[in-house]
Amino acid sequence: MPGFRESRNRTWWGKPAQVGRVGLGLGVMGLLGVGLWGGLAGAAEKDAPYQFFVFDNGLRGIAGPPKVLKELGYAGVAWGGWNVAPVVKQYQSQGLKVFSTYVSCHLDKTPAYDPAAKEAIRQLRGTDVVLWLCVLGGKPGQEDEKAVGIVREIADLAEGAGLRVALYPHTGFYVATTADALRLVRQINRKNVGVSINLCHELMTDQAEKLPTTIREAMPYLFLVSINGADAKQPGFGWEHLIQPLGRGNFDVYGLLKQLHAAGYRGPIGLQCYGLKGDALENLRQSIGAWREYMARLSGE
């Protein structure tokens, strides 16, 4: 695209992406951090239609993460576990939001989810925290009736607190892809239950070529999206290829954002950081720099 640099190896769902004129590279922006980039970043963030948050797995080793995220320009965090109400208050003190908490239910366990969930959900009333729900266990695709019943129970608890539930597709789980999540959500038929698109898990489960269709079909139910830098999947690729700081790798994440934007998605977008090597703070700086470039491009097209 005019004025920006795209890697000549960058791919969009396995196909070569259009190469634009050379502009300010992501590596340079990563070094500049939040200083010299401030003017353009502020303009981009003002016009940006999305709130960008980071997974808590990207905060390990960082002292005072709410303050750090505030200074870098992230909108908040995705946490994990049912007992997240104290964390919500901690981030609110910095003007940030806990967008979601990663929780689970199991088709092959009794009880199917933590009994503490009921009280934990009650404590989250008024916070708008999304319950990002993994569904584990069972025979893939063969126990939908059981899964629907369990998720409905959790959804009813969430509804009483004014909260939503987004199914979290995760490689190797009962809900492994967004397509799996959509199959269940249509059966669950609750207004407060939706789906998410997790880029790294769609890549790992070889769904990349289907992403345009996935986005289109998910839109009526799409609550959350997670992204990260990545390489287009090749045989034998692991998470070190499929989860990188934003702006790295040859998969065209900006192309994905354009597709989401064109489809009408305006919800929050999270940064997956699982297993990232190197300094956590530098990874966050690299990723927010890439995000700001993407938002500047999006607002200029």
C-alpha positions as CSV (number, residue, x, y, z in Angstrom):
1,M,0.0,0.0,0.0
2,P,1.2,3.6,-0.7
3,G,3.6,4.9,1.9
4,F,4.1,1.7,3.8
5,R,6.4,-1.3,3.5
6,E,5.2,-4.8,3.3
7,S,7.6,-7.8,3.3
8,R,8.1,-9.2,-0.1
9,N,7.5,-12.6,1.5
10,R,4.4,-11.6,3.3
11,T,1.5,-13.8,2.5
12,W,-2.3,-13.5,2.9
13,W,-3.8,-17.0,3.4
14,G,-0.8,-18.5,1.7
15,K,-0.8,-16.2,-1.3
16,P,1.7,-13.4,-2.1
17,A,0.6,-10.1,-0.8
18,Q,0.8,-6.8,-2.8
19,V,4.1,-5.1,-2.2
20,G,3.9,-1.3,-1.6
21,R,6.4,1.5,-1.6
22,V,9.1,1.4,1.1
23,G,8.1,3.5,4.1
24,L,8.9,3.5,7.8
25,G,9.8,-0.1,8.7
26,L,8.5,-2.0,11.7
27,G,12.0,-2.7,12.9
28,V,12.7,1.0,13.1
29,M,9.4,1.7,14.8
30,G,10.2,-1.0,17.4
31,L,13.4,0.8,18.3
32,L,11.7,4.2,18.4
33,G,9.1,2.8,20.8
34,V,6.6,5.3,22.1
35,G,8.7,8.4,21.9
36,L,9.2,9.8,18.4
37,W,6.2,7.9,17.1
38,G,3.9,9.8,19.5
39,G,2.4,12.3,17.1
40,L,1.4,9.9,14.4
41,A,0.5,7.3,16.9
42,G,-1.9,9.7,18.7
43,A,-3.6,10.5,15.5
44,A,-4.0,6.9,14.5
45,E,-5.3,5.9,17.9
46,K,-7.8,8.8,17.9
47,D,-9.3,7.5,14.6
48,A,-8.8,3.8,15.3
49,P,-12.1,1.8,15.6
50,Y,-10.6,-0.9,17.8
51,Q,-9.4,-1.3,21.3
52,F,-6.1,-3.2,21.4
53,F,-5.3,-5.3,24.5
54,V,-2.6,-7.8,25.5
55,F,-2.9,-11.3,26.8
56,D,-1.4,-11.7,30.3
57,N,1.1,-14.2,29.0
58,G,2.9,-11.2,27.5
59,L,3.4,-9.6,30.8
60,R,5.7,-12.1,32.5
61,G,8.7,-10.5,34.2
62,I,7.3,-6.9,33.8
63,A,7.1,-4.9,37.0
64,G,3.9,-2.9,37.4
65,P,2.2,-4.1,34.2
66,P,-0.9,-1.8,34.3
67,K,1.4,1.3,34.4
68,V,3.6,-0.1,31.6
69,L,0.6,-0.9,29.4
70,K,-0.9,2.5,30.0
71,E,2.4,4.2,29.0
72,L,2.8,2.0,25.8
73,G,-0.8,2.7,24.7
74,Y,-2.6,-0.6,25.2
75,A,-6.2,-0.4,26.2
76,G,-6.0,-3.2,28.7
77,V,-5.5,-6.9,29.2
78,A,-6.9,-10.4,28.9
79,W,-6.6,-12.3,32.1
80,G,-7.1,-16.0,33.1
81,G,-9.1,-17.7,35.8
82,W,-12.5,-17.1,37.4
83,N,-11.2,-15.0,40.3
84,V,-10.5,-11.9,38.2
85,A,-12.5,-9.2,40.0
86,P,-9.4,-7.9,42.0
87,V,-7.5,-7.7,38.8
88,V,-10.3,-5.6,37.2
89,K,-9.9,-3.0,40.0
90,Q,-6.2,-3.0,39.6
91,Y,-6.4,-2.1,35.9
92,Q,-9.2,0.3,36.4
93,S,-7.0,2.3,38.7
94,Q,-4.8,3.0,35.6
95,G,-7.8,3.8,33.4
96,L,-7.4,0.4,31.7
97,K,-9.9,-2.5,31.2
98,V,-9.8,-6.2,31.7
99,F,-11.5,-7.2,28.4
100,S,-11.8,-11.0,29.1
101,T,-10.8,-13.8,31.3
102,Y,-9.8,-17.2,30.0
103,V,-11.8,-20.0,31.7
104,S,-12.7,-23.5,30.8
105,C,-15.3,-26.3,31.0
106,H,-14.8,-30.0,30.5
107,L,-17.1,-32.5,28.8
108,D,-15.4,-35.4,30.6
109,K,-15.4,-34.1,34.2
110,T,-17.9,-33.7,37.0
111,P,-18.4,-30.9,37.8
112,A,-17.9,-29.6,34.3
113,Y,-16.6,-26.3,35.5
114,D,-15.2,-24.7,38.7
115,P,-17.9,-24.4,41.3
116,A,-16.4,-21.1,42.2
117,A,-17.6,-19.7,38.9
118,K,-21.0,-18.7,40.2
119,E,-19.7,-16.3,42.9
120,A,-16.9,-15.1,40.6
121,I,-19.3,-14.2,37.9
122,R,-21.5,-12.4,40.4
123,Q,-18.5,-10.3,41.5
124,L,-18.0,-9.3,37.8
125,R,-21.4,-7.6,37.5
126,G,-21.0,-4.3,35.7
127,T,-17.5,-4.9,34.5
128,D,-18.2,-6.1,30.9
129,V,-15.5,-8.7,31.2
130,V,-16.1,-11.4,28.6
131,L,-15.9,-15.0,29.8
132,W,-13.5,-16.4,27.1
133,L,-14.5,-20.0,27.4
134,C,-12.5,-23.1,26.3
135,V,-14.4,-26.3,25.8
136,L,-12.3,-29.4,26.5
137,G,-12.7,-33.2,26.6
138,G,-15.1,-35.5,24.8
139,K,-14.9,-36.9,21.3
140,P,-14.5,-34.2,18.7
141,G,-17.8,-33.3,17.0
142,Q,-19.7,-36.1,18.7
143,E,-20.8,-34.6,22.0
144,D,-22.4,-31.3,21.0
145,E,-25.6,-31.9,23.0
146,K,-23.5,-32.2,26.2
147,A,-21.4,-29.2,25.3
148,V,-24.5,-27.1,24.5
149,G,-26.0,-27.9,27.9
150,I,-22.8,-27.0,29.9
151,V,-22.3,-23.7,28.0
152,R,-25.9,-22.8,28.5
153,E,-25.5,-23.2,32.2
154,I,-22.5,-20.8,32.2
155,A,-24.3,-18.4,29.9
156,D,-27.3,-18.2,32.2
157,L,-25.0,-17.4,35.1
158,A,-23.3,-14.8,33.0
159,E,-26.6,-13.2,31.8
160,G,-27.6,-12.7,35.5
161,A,-24.5,-10.5,35.8
162,G,-24.9,-8.8,32.5
163,L,-21.9,-10.6,31.0
164,R,-21.2,-12.3,27.7
165,V,-19.5,-15.6,26.9
166,A,-17.2,-16.1,23.9
167,L,-16.1,-19.6,22.9
168,Y,-12.3,-19.7,22.7
169,P,-11.1,-22.0,19.8
170,H,-8.0,-23.8,20.9
171,T,-5.9,-26.4,19.0
172,G,-6.6,-29.9,20.4
173,F,-9.7,-29.0,22.4
174,Y,-13.3,-29.9,21.7
175,V,-13.8,-26.4,20.3
176,A,-10.6,-26.3,18.2
177,T,-11.5,-23.8,15.5
178,T,-13.9,-20.9,14.9
179,A,-15.9,-23.3,12.7
180,D,-16.4,-25.6,15.8
181,A,-17.4,-22.6,17.9
182,L,-20.0,-21.5,15.3
183,R,-21.5,-25.0,15.2
184,L,-22.1,-24.9,18.9
185,V,-23.2,-21.3,19.2
186,R,-26.0,-21.8,16.7
187,Q,-27.2,-24.7,18.8
188,I,-26.8,-22.9,22.1
189,N,-28.9,-20.0,20.8
190,R,-28.2,-17.5,23.6
191,K,-27.8,-13.8,22.8
192,N,-24.9,-13.5,25.3
193,V,-22.9,-16.4,23.7
194,G,-20.7,-15.7,20.8
195,V,-17.4,-16.8,19.1
196,S,-13.9,-15.5,18.7
197,I,-11.3,-15.8,16.0
198,N,-7.8,-16.7,17.3
199,L,-5.3,-16.3,14.5
200,C,-2.7,-18.6,15.9
201,H,-5.1,-21.5,16.4
202,E,-6.7,-21.0,13.0
203,L,-3.2,-21.3,11.5
204,M,-2.2,-24.3,13.6
205,T,-5.4,-26.2,12.6
206,D,-4.8,-25.4,8.9
207,Q,-7.8,-23.1,8.6
208,A,-5.9,-20.2,6.9
209,E,-7.4,-20.6,3.5
210,K,-10.9,-20.6,5.0
211,L,-10.4,-17.4,7.0
212,P,-12.4,-15.1,4.5
213,T,-15.4,-17.5,4.9
214,T,-14.8,-17.9,8.6
215,I,-15.0,-14.1,9.1
216,R,-18.1,-13.8,7.0
217,E,-19.9,-16.6,8.9
218,A,-18.7,-15.5,12.3
219,M,-19.7,-11.9,12.1
220,P,-23.2,-12.2,13.6
221,Y,-21.6,-13.9,16.6
222,L,-18.1,-12.4,16.8
223,F,-17.2,-11.0,20.2
224,L,-13.4,-11.1,20.3
225,V,-10.4,-11.5,18.0
226,S,-6.8,-12.3,18.8
227,I,-3.8,-11.7,16.5
228,N,0.0,-11.8,16.6
229,G,2.8,-11.9,14.1
230,A,3.1,-15.3,12.4
231,D,4.5,-17.1,9.4
232,A,2.1,-18.8,7.0
233,K,2.0,-22.4,8.2
234,Q,4.3,-25.0,6.7
235,P,4.5,-28.7,7.6
236,G,6.3,-29.1,11.0
237,F,5.8,-25.5,12.1
238,G,5.2,-25.0,15.8
239,W,4.2,-22.0,18.0
240,E,7.6,-20.3,17.5
241,H,6.5,-19.7,13.9
242,L,2.8,-19.1,14.5
243,I,3.1,-16.8,17.5
244,Q,5.6,-13.9,17.1
245,P,5.5,-10.2,18.0
246,L,3.1,-8.3,15.8
247,G,4.8,-7.1,12.6
248,R,7.1,-10.1,12.3
249,G,6.6,-13.2,10.2
250,N,5.3,-13.4,6.6
251,F,1.6,-13.9,7.3
252,D,-0.2,-10.7,6.3
253,V,-1.9,-9.8,9.6
254,Y,-2.8,-6.4,8.1
255,G,-4.7,-8.2,5.4
256,L,-6.7,-10.0,8.1
257,L,-7.5,-6.7,9.8
258,K,-8.7,-5.3,6.5
259,Q,-11.0,-8.3,6.0
260,L,-12.4,-7.9,9.5
261,H,-12.9,-4.2,9.1
262,A,-14.6,-4.6,5.7
263,A,-16.9,-7.2,7.2
264,G,-18.0,-4.7,9.9
265,Y,-16.1,-6.0,12.9
266,R,-15.4,-3.2,15.4
267,G,-14.9,-5.1,18.6
268,P,-11.8,-5.5,20.8
269,I,-8.6,-7.1,19.4
270,G,-6.1,-8.9,21.6
271,L,-2.4,-9.7,21.3
272,Q,-1.5,-13.3,21.8
273,C,2.0,-13.6,23.3
274,Y,2.3,-17.3,24.3
275,G,5.8,-18.6,24.4
276,L,7.5,-15.5,23.0
277,K,11.2,-15.4,23.3
278,G,13.2,-12.3,24.2
279,D,12.5,-9.3,26.4
280,A,8.8,-9.0,27.2
281,L,8.9,-5.2,27.2
282,E,10.6,-5.0,23.9
283,N,8.1,-7.4,22.4
284,L,5.3,-5.2,23.6
285,R,6.9,-2.1,22.1
286,Q,7.4,-3.9,18.8
287,S,3.8,-5.0,18.7
288,I,2.3,-1.7,19.6
289,G,4.4,-0.1,16.9
290,A,3.2,-2.5,14.3
291,W,-0.4,-2.0,15.6
292,R,-0.1,1.8,15.2
293,E,1.1,1.4,11.6
294,Y,-1.8,-0.9,10.8
295,M,-4.3,1.5,12.3
296,A,-2.7,4.5,10.4
297,R,-3.0,2.5,7.2
298,L,-6.5,1.5,7.9
299,S,-7.6,5.0,8.6
300,G,-5.9,6.3,5.4
301,E,-7.6,3.8,3.0
